[in-house]
Amino acid sequence: MKKSSKVIALLLAMVFLITGCTKKNDTNTSDLKDNVESTQTPDSESVEKTVLRLGMIASTDAIPFVLIEKNGLDDKYNLDLQFEVFKSAKDRDAALQAGELDGFLADLIAVCIYQNANLDVKITGSTDGDFVLLASKNSGITDVSQIKGKSISISENTLIDYTLDKILESNNLESDDVKKEIVDRIPDRFELLRNDKIDLGLMPEPFASLALEDGAINLGSASEYGLYPAISAFTQTAIDEKADAIRDLYKAYNEAVDYMNNTDVSEYEDAVIEAAGYPEEMSGKIELPKFRTNELPSKEGIEAAIAWASEKGLCSSSLTYDQVVFDVSE
């Protein structure tokens, strides 16, 4: 996604030709293998930029990462961030399996599934992706206490499924107290809710905001129940080879979050629209909660996700917290 490093390299080459300086070509086979490129700082000291290839699906989770690039924090920490935006989790997972990604944005349930498929990935942080439980505008539902026996469209054995079960549990309801209808694509679920063909939906942004604009009823969000199952993660291979760069990425992430929390969203709305996929007509209407600086999910939260996933046959019940995390603060 990022092209700036190539442009910088070309400009520098032109400067060296004009001034009569000569420099060994930095893009030799060894450099490419190490995923490192050399640039020149104003004081003529060589600085290595480490490539980090990050996969994500358009969502609010991605906003701080986009701001790292837009605010020049990648240059500050000598990182060459290469973002790959996928239309589905299936496409992201295929790229991960093919070894095309160092890190990615996903969720606790996905990590359990990866581990079960012998993909050694480690959770390195929590992100602030949220899900809003919505009632269709003509359903007559105004409170979560009224949802028993109502229909809801979800994707099965996924983060949405897990989050819904936890919200139900928090309201003394069972998983089968609502009628789950399996609809894989979020846009299709949105249309069902919008057209009153389903009673309930559990929606991420920007679909939650679009549904609310259209008259849907907000019954509460995952974050309001203390649920933060969205995560960022890296492969063990990337951690072994690029641990320092990964730590620097999260320093940049925290600076981006501080900027977001202390700046009116209008100042960086273009980054929000790009990262989360808001339609242009939402410009000027976007509201964001306070974002958290990076931290690992709680041990309790990870173990709860493992327990749920193992009951569904998605991973082994013997999977432990220590097997799935890497603490970037150490």
Buried (B, 14 or more C-beta within 10 A) or exposed (E): EBEEBEEBBEEBEEEEEEEEEEEEEBEEEEBEEEBBBBBBEEEEEEEBBBBBBBBBBBBBBBBBBBBBBBBEBBBEBBBBBBBBBBEEBEBBBEBBEEEEBBBBBBBBBBBBBBBBEEBEBBBBBBBBBBBBBBBBBEBEBEEBEBBEEBBBBBBEBBBBBBBBBBBBEBBEBEEEEBBBBEBBEBEEBBBBBBEEEBBBBBBBBBBBBBBBEBEBBBBBBBBBBEBBBBBBBBBEEBBEBBBEBBBBBBBBBBBBBEBBEEEEBEEBBEBBBBBBBBEEEBEEEBEBEEBBBBBBBEEEBBBBBBBBBBEBEBBBEEBEBEEBBBEBEE
